[in-house]
């Protein structure tokens, strides 16, 4: 079994991604603005890029492990444990 498939191997990573997703939006990026250039500048801010990366990684985890009928038998136990442990909390962060 690969090292990543061992129980508890994903816990630090999923905790890190959840922290990134739950981080509050800074006041400077969250206030209302009409200026299109300012909106463009805000959209390119590193804060949004980091949140987007964390969102994409966790979304891929959902996609990979949620459909257990398509997984090879050796990944089923790991997928079930990952779903039970992380799905609820990460789904809350995505929403």
C-alpha positions in Angstrom: 0.0 0.0 0.0 1.4 3.4 -0.9 2.4 5.8 2.0 -0.4 8.2 1.1 -3.0 5.4 1.4 -2.1 4.8 5.1 -4.7 5.8 7.7 -4.1 9.4 8.9 -1.8 10.4 6.0 -4.3 12.9 4.7 -5.3 14.5 8.0 -2.6 17.2 8.0 -3.3 18.1 4.3 -7.1 18.2 4.7 -6.8 20.3 7.8 -4.5 22.7 5.9 -6.9 23.0 3.0 -9.9 23.5 5.3 -8.0 26.3 7.0 -7.3 28.0 3.7 -10.9 27.6 2.6 -12.3 28.9 5.9 -10.0 31.9 6.1 -12.1 35.1 6.2 -11.9 37.6 3.3 -9.9 40.7 4.1 -11.8 43.9 4.3 -9.9 45.4 1.4 -11.0 42.6 -0.9 -14.6 42.1 0.4 -16.0 45.7 0.1 -18.2 46.8 -2.7 -16.5 48.5 -5.7 -17.9 49.7 -9.1 -14.6 50.3 -10.8 -13.9 47.5 -13.3 -10.1 47.9 -13.0 -10.3 47.5 -9.2 -12.5 44.5 -9.6 -9.9 43.0 -12.0 -7.1 43.8 -9.6 -8.9 42.2 -6.7 -9.7 39.0 -8.7 -6.0 38.5 -9.4 -5.0 38.9 -5.7 -3.0 36.0 -4.2 -5.7 35.5 -1.6 -8.2 34.3 -4.2 -5.6 32.2 -6.0 -4.8 30.3 -2.8 -8.5 29.8 -2.1 -9.1 28.6 -5.6 -6.2 26.1 -5.4 -7.4 24.7 -2.1 -10.9 24.4 -3.6 -9.7 22.6 -6.7 -7.7 20.1 -4.7 -10.5 19.3 -2.3 -13.0 19.1 -5.2 -10.8 16.5 -6.9 -10.7 14.5 -3.7 -14.5 14.5 -3.6 -14.7 13.4 -7.3 -12.1 10.7 -6.9 -13.3 9.0 -3.7 -17.1 9.7 -3.7 -17.9 7.2 -6.4 -16.7 4.0 -4.7 -18.2 1.7 -7.3 -15.5 2.9 -9.8 -12.5 2.5 -7.4 -10.2 -0.5 -7.4 -10.8 -2.9 -4.5 -7.5 -1.9 -2.8 -8.6 1.7 -2.5 -12.1 1.1 -1.0 -11.1 1.1 2.6 -9.1 4.3 2.2 -11.9 6.0 0.2 -14.5 5.1 2.9 -12.3 6.4 5.7 -11.5 9.6 3.7 -15.2 10.2 3.0 -16.2 9.6 6.6 -13.5 11.8 8.1 -13.3 14.7 5.7 -16.3 15.0 3.4 -18.7 16.8 5.8 -16.2 19.4 7.0 -14.8 20.1 3.5 -18.3 20.3 2.0 -19.2 22.9 4.7 -16.2 24.9 3.7 -17.1 24.8 0.0 -20.6 25.9 0.7 
